């Protein structure tokens, strides 16, 4: 799943560490999400979107997610 987390974080002037602190996760989690190696839980995706005043769909691209399985 693609996402715009790095873009929004940079626009907000936040480091990965600062965002991780706001979300209550590790910096490694933020790095993994930004690199597309980790898909966050729905709750974490919601927290991320709210941190930037966006909708989940604005941050995460679900177009390549298989919804048939």
Number of C-alpha atoms within 10 A of each C-alpha: 15 17 19 13 21 18 12 17 18 11 10 12 11 13 14 19 16 14 19 18 12 12 17 11 13 15 16 12 17 22 17 14 19 19 15 14 12 13 17 16 9 10 9 15 19 16 18 25 19 14 15 14 10 14 14 18 13 13 21 18 13 14 10 8 10 8 7 4 4
